[in-house]
Amino acid sequence: MIEFVRNVRLWFVPGEVREEGRTPDYRFSLANERTFLAWLRTALALIGGGFAVDQFLPDLRGSWRVGLALALLASGVLCSLRAVNHWVRCERAMRRGEDLPASRFPALLSLVVAVVAVAMVVLVLVDWEG
């Protein structure tokens, strides 16, 4: 937990990351930044999907619509927070010459998106038949 709090502090003071270890090859730092930006694009897509479900599926029963929208919105929020935390962790690991950190988050995010997608397919099929 203390490591997480330290990482959160580094989100807002990224210059302190440079004080650790040696400067890695710039290509690796830039690749880390591109990965960060890809995670942010994913977060924005999830947030947009959450708003789309809420706004463009008014005929969907209220609890289903709200539940699906909230699942997508929460996934987007978690994805954006994970992006910056992962960027800091990877940058620190590269500077220290350590292995890059492993994460279960991609698997978790994939499962949440898959569950939401299956629920939406079921709802579309039920509505289509009825």
Secondary structure in CASP SS format (residue, H / E / C, confidence):
PFRMAT SS
TARGET T0000
AUTHOR 0000-0000-0000
METHOD secondary structure of the structure
MODEL  1
M C 1.00
I H 1.00
E H 1.00
F H 1.00
V H 1.00
R H 1.00
N H 1.00
V H 1.00
R H 1.00
L H 1.00
W H 1.00
F H 1.00
V C 1.00
P H 1.00
G H 1.00
E H 1.00
V H 1.00
R H 1.00
E H 1.00
E C 1.00
G C 1.00
R C 1.00
T C 1.00
P C 1.00
D C 1.00
Y H 1.00
R H 1.00
F H 1.00
S H 1.00
L H 1.00
A H 1.00
N H 1.00
E H 1.00
R H 1.00
T H 1.00
F H 1.00
L H 1.00
A H 1.00
W H 1.00
L H 1.00
R H 1.00
T H 1.00
A H 1.00
L H 1.00
A H 1.00
L H 1.00
I H 1.00
G H 1.00
G H 1.00
G H 1.00
F H 1.00
A H 1.00
V H 1.00
D H 1.00
Q H 1.00
F H 1.00
L C 1.00
P C 1.00
D C 1.00
L C 1.00
R C 1.00
G H 1.00
S H 1.00
W H 1.00
R H 1.00
V H 1.00
G H 1.00
L H 1.00
A H 1.00
L H 1.00
A H 1.00
L H 1.00
L H 1.00
A H 1.00
S H 1.00
G H 1.00
V H 1.00
L H 1.00
C H 1.00
S H 1.00
L H 1.00
R H 1.00
A H 1.00
V H 1.00
N H 1.00
H H 1.00
W H 1.00
V H 1.00
R H 1.00
C H 1.00
E H 1.00
R H 1.00
A H 1.00
M H 1.00
R H 1.00
R H 1.00
G C 1.00
E C 1.00
D C 1.00
L C 1.00
P C 1.00
A C 1.00
S C 1.00
R C 1.00
F H 1.00
P H 1.00
A H 1.00
L H 1.00
L H 1.00
S H 1.00
L H 1.00
V H 1.00
V H 1.00
A H 1.00
V H 1.00
V H 1.00
A H 1.00
V H 1.00
A H 1.00
M H 1.00
V H 1.00
V H 1.00
L H 1.00
V H 1.00
L H 1.00
V H 1.00
D H 1.00
W H 1.00
E H 1.00
G C 1.00
END
